[in-house]
Amino acid sequence: MTSFAGWQMPLRYASETAEHLAVRRAAGLFDLSHMGEIGVSGPRAGAVLDYALTGFLSVLRPGRARYTMICAEDGGVLDDLVVYRLRDDEYLVIANAANTDVVLASLRERAAGHARVTDATGDYALVAIQGPEAAGILAPLAGGLDLGAIKYYAGAFGEVAGRKAWVARTGYTGEDGFEVFCRPADAVRVWDALAAAGAPAGLVPAGLAARDTLRLEAGMPLYGNELGPDVTPFEAGLGRVVKFDKPGDFVGRLALAARASEGPRRRLAGLTMKSRRIARHGYAVLADGVVSGVVTSGAPSPTLGVPIAMAYLELPALKPGGGPALEPGAGAALEPGAGPALEHAVELAVDVRGDAVPAEMTDLPFYRRSK
């Protein structure tokens, strides 16, 4: 167990590598009840979220979800979010655990009484089942829900193991899967039922360590690593979550428009290490021996068998207009060739405790699930 954002979280149940590979090959079960849930409701809830966030949430149909961000006036990212439209006048905003208080306070301030904003974190437990066998394991327990009809980034009300739940086809692993939002009192029943049903198919419980290597392989950003108040969505390759074409103003619009027009000063890139040594968060990236960036996330890749990393590389080391276009959410594949292109042939390396360890730039994501 490890402390995380005020919670005691399982870092691993047994072997983090075995948990990671189980998600890639069969299924993994995650307790994500630490995530923040914030309700935004009322006739003007959609308009409030359009103003408060970078996305165009009022056009979401009930039952659909969207990956978006909440930014400061200067364009820095306060958090990346998933927003579900549960009903016509009711939205559920999912925030990172460490940022729930910031997001809640910001939404209340930006709502300015035009919508009801409530901390619903205590009303939900969240159990995620992820992997190629996830749908088959969940279906018999899903109370008549047609899981095949639930599209990627969508959800529906139903039952799981006889308990009321919101079941969404979302996740953070690069695999197909579902997130089950239920009442805290029902969480153990839901967890036990999924664990028992999935065991014959190879499902195992999975902790934070596997969750981190899974999302890294899938090229998904982590707040505090790839995202933060000193980063705009454009630097992270996620500029398309900023919807300038929606009507009205939104917080950070002017700063983000300026950044979009001038282009980012750095780009997020994938790196594959040419040795067994690992590029850790904060390590310097060298281009022809000169410090030109910093590693944001790095770990051995159980799927690929080599250490991988994401890093911000400073311009002009990269061509203008280069850079990866990360897909939000769980496992959406990218077109090949989306990675940043070098202006000229350079030797890349990562400073690993004083040694310049060679690295190669790689398109993100590192891993794509098969269709």
C-alpha positions in Angstrom: 0.0 0.0 0.0 1.1 3.6 -0.5 -0.3 7.0 0.4 -1.8 8.9 -2.5 -3.8 12.2 -2.3 -5.0 11.4 1.2 -5.9 7.8 0.4 -4.2 4.5 1.1 -3.9 2.9 -2.3 -2.7 -0.6 -3.5 0.6 -0.1 -5.3 0.5 -3.8 -6.3 -1.4 -6.9 -5.1 1.4 -9.3 -6.1 3.6 -8.7 -9.2 3.1 -5.4 -11.0 4.4 -7.0 -14.2 1.9 -9.8 -14.0 -0.9 -7.3 -13.3 0.1 -5.2 -16.3 0.3 -8.3 -18.6 -3.1 -9.6 -17.3 -4.7 -6.3 -18.5 -3.1 -6.6 -21.9 -4.0 -10.3 -22.3 -7.1 -10.9 -20.3 -8.4 -8.4 -17.7 -7.5 -6.4 -14.6 -9.6 -5.1 -11.8 -8.9 -1.6 -10.4 -10.3 0.2 -7.3 -10.4 3.8 -8.4 -12.6 5.1 -5.6 -10.1 7.8 -4.9 -11.0 9.8 -8.0 -13.0 12.9 -7.4 -16.7 13.2 -8.6 -18.3 16.6 -8.9 -21.9 17.0 -9.8 -23.0 20.0 -12.0 -26.8 20.3 -12.4 -29.5 22.7 -13.4 -31.0 24.1 -16.6 -27.8 26.1 -17.3 -25.3 23.3 -16.3 -24.1 22.8 -19.9 -23.5 26.5 -20.4 -21.6 26.8 -17.1 -19.3 23.9 -18.1 -18.8 25.5 -21.6 -17.5 28.6 -19.8 -15.6 26.8 -17.1 -13.8 24.2 -19.2 -12.0 24.1 -22.6 -14.6 21.7 -24.1 -18.0 22.1 -25.7 -20.0 20.2 -23.1 -23.5 21.6 -23.7 -23.7 19.7 -27.1 -23.1 16.3 -25.4 -26.1 14.0 -25.6 -27.2 12.3 -22.4 -25.2 9.1 -21.9 -22.1 10.5 -23.6 -18.7 11.5 -22.2 -15.9 13.9 -23.2 -12.3 14.3 -22.2 -11.5 17.9 -21.5 -9.5 20.2 -19.3 -9.9 23.0 -16.8 -7.4 25.8 -17.3 -6.4 29.0 -15.5 -6.7 32.4 -17.1 -3.1 32.1 -18.3 -3.9 28.8 -20.1 -2.1 26.5 -17.6 -3.8 23.2 -17.0 -5.4 22.9 -13.5 -6.6 19.4 -14.3 -7.6 17.0 -17.1 -11.2 15.7 -16.7 -13.7 13.3 -18.0 -17.2 14.7 -18.1 -20.3 12.5 -18.3 -23.7 13.9 -19.2 -26.0 11.7 -17.1 -29.3 13.5 -17.9 -30.4 16.6 -19.7 -29.6 18.9 -16.8 -27.1 16.7 -14.9 -23.4 16.3 -15.5 -20.7 14.3 -13.6 -17.2 15.7 -13.7 -14.4 13.2 -12.8 -11.3 14.9 -11.4 -7.9 13.6 -10.4 -7.8 12.8 -6.7 -5.1 15.3 -5.8 -7.0 18.1 -7.7 -10.6 17.5 -6.6 -10.6 20.5 -4.2 -9.1 22.8 -6.8 -11.5 21.7 -9.5 -14.5 22.0 -7.1 -13.6 25.5 -6.0 -13.0 26.6 -9.5 -16.3 25.2 -10.8 -18.2 26.8 -8.0 -16.6 30.2 -8.7 -17.1 30.0 -12.4 -20.7 28.8 -12.0 -21.5 32.0 -10.1 -24.8 30.6 -9.0 -26.0 29.7 -12.5 -25.7 25.9 -11.7 -25.5 23.7 -8.7 -22.0 22.4 -8.1 -21.6 19.6 -5.5 -18.8 17.4 -4.2 -20.2 14.0 -4.9 -17.0 12.1 -4.2 -18.4 10.5 -1.1 -21.5 9.3 -3.1 -19.5 7.0 -5.4 -17.1 4.1 -5.4 -15.4 3.4 -8.7 -14.4 -0.1 -9.9 -12.8 -0.5 -13.3 -12.5 -3.6 -15.3 -10.0 -3.3 -18.2 -8.7 -5.6 -20.9 -9.8 -7.7 -23.9 -11.9 -10.0 -21.7 -13.6 -7.2 -19.8 -16.9 -7.1 -21.7 -17.3 -10.9 -21.6 -16.7 -10.9 -17.8 -19.0 -8.0 -17.1 -21.9 -8.8 -19.4 -23.5 -11.6 -17.2 -23.4 -9.3 -14.2 -24.7 -6.2 -15.9 -28.4 -6.6 -15.3 -29.6 -6.7 -18.8 -27.4 -3.8 -20.1 -26.4 -4.3 -23.7 -22.7 -3.6 -23.3 -22.2 -3.8 -27.1 -24.5 -0.8 -27.4 -22.3 1.3 -25.1 -19.9 3.1 -27.3 -16.4 4.3 -26.4 -16.8 7.4 -24.2 -20.4 6.6 -23.4 -22.3 5.2 -20.4 -25.7 4.0 -19.2 -27.6 3.4 -15.9 -28.1 -0.2 -15.0 -27.1 -2.8 -12.5 -23.9 -4.7 -11.7 -24.2 -7.7 -9.4 -27.7 -6.6 -8.5 -26.6 -3.1 -7.4 -27.5 0.1 -9.2 -24.6 1.6 -11.1 -23.5 3.9 -13.9 -21.5 1.8 -16.4 -19.2 3.7 -18.7 -16.9 2.5 -21.5 -13.9 4.5 -20.4 -10.6 3.8 -18.8 -6.9 4.6 -18.6 -5.0 1.6 -19.8 -5.1 1.5 -23.6 -7.5 -1.4 -23.5 -11.2 -1.8 -23.9 -12.9 -1.8 -20.6 -15.6 -0.3 -18.3 -15.8 1.9 -15.3 -18.5 1.0 -12.8 -19.7 3.9 -10.6 -21.7 2.6 -7.7 -22.6 3.5 -4.1 -19.8 2.9 -1.6 -21.9 0.4 0.3 -22.2 -1.7 -2.8 -18.5 -1.6 -3.8 -17.4 -4.8 -2.1 -20.2 -6.8 -3.7 -19.4 -5.4 -7.1 -15.7 -6.0 -6.7 -16.2 -9.6 -5.4 -18.6 -10.5 -8.1 -16.3 -9.2 -10.9 -13.3 -10.9 -9.3 -15.0 -14.3 -9.1 -16.5 -14.1 -12.6 -13.2 -13.0 -14.1 -10.9 -15.4 -12.4 -11.4 -18.3 -14.9 -10.6 -15.8 -17.8 -7.4 -14.7 -16.1 -8.6 -11.5 -14.4 -6.4 -10.3 -11.5 -6.7 -7.2 -9.2 -4.2 -4.5 -10.3 -2.7 -1.6 -8.5 -1.2 1.8 -9.1 2.1 0.6 -10.5 0.5 -1.4 -13.3 -2.0 1.5 -14.0 1.0 3.8 -14.5 2.9 1.5 -16.9 -0.3 0.8 -18.8 -1.1 4.4 -19.3 2.5 5.2 -20.2 2.5 2.6 -23.0 -0.8 4.0 -24.3 0.8 7.5 -24.4 -1.8 9.0 -21.9 -0.7 12.0 -19.9 -0.7 12.1 -16.1 -1.3 15.3 -14.2 1.8 16.3 -12.3 4.0 14.7 -14.9 2.9 15.6 -18.5 0.3 18.1 -17.3 0.4 21.0 -14.8 -0.2 24.7 -14.3 3.0 25.5 -16.3 1.8 23.5 -19.3 -0.9 24.4 -21.8 -2.9 21.7 -23.8 -1.0 22.6 -26.9 2.4 21.7 -25.5 1.0 18.3 -24.5 -0.3 17.6 -28.0 -3.9 18.0 -26.8 -4.8 21.4 -28.4 -7.8 19.9 -30.0 -9.6 19.7 -26.6 -9.7 23.5 -26.7 -12.9 24.4 -28.6 -12.5 27.9 -29.9 -15.6 27.4 -32.1 -18.0 27.1 -29.2 -20.2 30.2 -28.6 -19.3 32.6 -25.8 -16.2 33.1 -23.8 -14.4 30.6 -21.6 -11.8 30.8 -18.9 -8.3 31.0 -20.5 -9.6 31.7 -24.0 -7.3 34.7 -24.8 -4.2 33.1 -23.4 -4.9 29.8 -25.2 -5.6 31.6 -28.5 -2.3 33.4 -28.2 -0.4 30.2 -27.5 -2.2 28.5 -30.4 -1.2 31.2 -32.8 2.4 31.4 -31.7 3.0 27.7 -31.4 4.3 25.9 -28.3 7.8 26.3 -27.1 8.2 22.6 -26.4 6.6 19.4 -27.4 5.8 16.1 -25.8 7.7 13.2 -27.3 8.1 9.5 -26.8 11.5 8.0 -26.1 12.7 4.4 -26.3 15.9 3.7 -24.4 18.7 1.8 -26.1 19.7 0.1 -23.0 18.1 -1.5 -19.9 18.5 1.7 -17.9 15.4 3.6 -17.1 14.7 7.3 -17.8 12.9 8.6 -14.7 10.8 11.7 -14.1 13.0 14.8 -14.0 16.0 13.3 -15.8 17.5 15.7 -18.5 17.2 14.8 -22.2 20.3 15.7 -24.3 20.4 16.5 -28.0 23.9 16.3 -29.3 25.1 16.5 -25.7 23.1 19.7 -24.9 20.3 19.7 -22.4 17.1 20.1 -24.6 14.3 18.7 -22.5 13.2 16.7 -19.5 11.6 13.3 -18.9 8.1 13.5 -17.5 7.4 9.7 -17.1 9.5 6.7 -17.6 9.4 3.0 -16.8 10.2 -0.5 -18.2 7.5 -1.5 -20.7 6.3 -5.0 -19.8 4.6 -5.3 -23.2 7.5 -4.1 -25.4 10.3 -5.4 -23.2 12.3 -2.1 -23.2 12.4 1.0 -21.1 10.2 3.8 -22.5 9.6 7.4 -21.5 7.7 10.6 -22.3 9.6 13.9 -22.3 9.2 17.5 -23.1 11.7 18.6 -25.7 12.5 22.2 -26.3 12.1 24.0 -29.6 13.8 24.6 -32.0 15.2 21.0 -31.5 11.9 19.9 -33.1 10.4 21.2 -36.4 7.6 23.7 -36.0 4.3 21.8 -36.4 5.7 18.5 -35.2 4.6 16.7 -32.1 2.4 13.9 -31.1 -1.4 14.2 -31.1 -2.4 12.3 -28.0 -5.9 10.7 -28.0 -7.8 11.3 -24.8 -9.2 8.5 -22.7 -8.6 4.8 -22.9 -6.9 3.2 -25.8 -7.9 5.2 -28.8 -5.3 4.5 -31.5 -3.2 7.2 -33.2 -2.3 7.4 -36.8 1.4 6.4 -37.3 3.9 9.1 -38.0 2.3 11.5 -35.5 5.5 12.0 -33.5 7.7 15.1 -33.6 10.3 15.2 -36.4 13.9 16.3 -35.8 15.1 19.4 -37.7 18.3 17.5 -38.4 19.9 14.3 -37.4 20.8 14.5 -33.7 21.9 12.0 -31.1 19.4 11.8 -28.3 20.3 10.6 -24.8 19.0 10.8 -21.3 21.2 11.8 -18.4 20.8 8.8 -16.1 22.7 9.5 -12.9 25.6 11.2 -14.8 25.7 8.8 -17.8 24.4 9.8 -21.2 22.2 6.8 -22.1 21.2 6.7 -25.8 17.6 7.0 -26.7 15.4 7.0 -29.8 12.4 9.2 -30.5 9.2 7.2 -30.9 5.7 8.0 -32.1 3.1 8.0 -29.3 1.4 5.9 -28.2 4.0 3.2 -27.7 1.3 0.5 -27.8 -1.9 0.2 -29.7 -4.4 -2.6 -28.9 -5.4 -4.8 -31.8 -8.9 -4.1 -33.2 
